[in-house]
Amino acid sequence: MLNNKQITKKYYVLHHYFYGCEHLNEQFVYDEFEFKSSKIQKYINTHRYKNYKIDVYCYDLKKWTVEDVLQLEESNGWTPAYLFVQNGFELLGEIDLVDIFDKQKMVKEVLKDGTVSHSRKYSSMGEFWDAKNTKHNLYEKKEDIQQKLEQFEYSARNLLIFRTTRRSLFSYWDVIQVFSEGDSKNVEKFRNKLQCGKVR
């Protein structure tokens, strides 16, 4: 008889609330076995950066339901996306909640020096302030979010999905990012490079 029980793999990221720590242990994404090792647990309990303890973030790789995604909580103003990419996970795309809720699309601009800039255009500082201070209730846009999720075949394959948000004085984003597990060989390659000091 087939076992239809949902299988969830957990991955962990270590991060300081105060940015800047470049310790090797904080460049990896850990699976559950690695995370529970005595070495990593000791590091979590003893390491400090600018007197800040380490925050541990757990992410699920699984087949998702719409309800799972709608219940994702906002983050603390950062994204672990670059760590997932570096560690061999594949970024499939993202759902821009600011676009869905506020109808403010990202505008691409080529600056005088040739660099490309992406920003949102608000009619006034007041409009920007109002937008960034409005909390998004994902249930209000369930159909829009579900439609975008279907592009990733979210219910038929194992994916790692999380929500990252920032609402600071000058920065404002709210996105759902979608990753696949990627190739484990890329993970080994990255870790070897990192341990040899070739990746910063």
HELIX and SHEET records of a PDB file:
HELIX    1   1 LEU A   24  GLN A   27  5                                   4    
HELIX    2   2 GLU A   32  PHE A   35  1                                   4    
HELIX    3   3 SER A   38  THR A   46  1                                   9    
HELIX    4   4 VAL A   66  LEU A   70  1                                   5    
HELIX    5   5 ALA A   81  GLN A   86  1                                   6    
HELIX    6   6 LEU A   97  ASP A  102  1                                   6    
HELIX    7   7 MET A  125  LYS A  132  1                                   8    
HELIX    8   8 LEU A  138  LYS A  141  5                                   4    
HELIX    9   9 LYS A  142  LEU A  149  1                                   8    
HELIX   10  10 GLU A  150  PHE A  152  5                                   3    
HELIX   11  11 SER A  184  GLN A  195  1                                  12    
SHEET    1   A 6 VAL A  29  ASP A  31  0                                        
SHEET    2   A 6 LYS A   9  HIS A  16 -1                                        
SHEET    3   A 6 ILE A  54  LYS A  62 -1                                        
SHEET    4   A 6 LEU A 159  ARG A 167 -1                                        
SHEET    5   A 6 TYR A 172  SER A 180 -1                                        
SHEET    6   A 6 GLU A  90  ASP A  96 -1                                        
SHEET    1   B 2 VAL A 107  VAL A 110  0                                        
SHEET    2   B 2 VAL A 116  SER A 119 -1                                        
END                                                                             
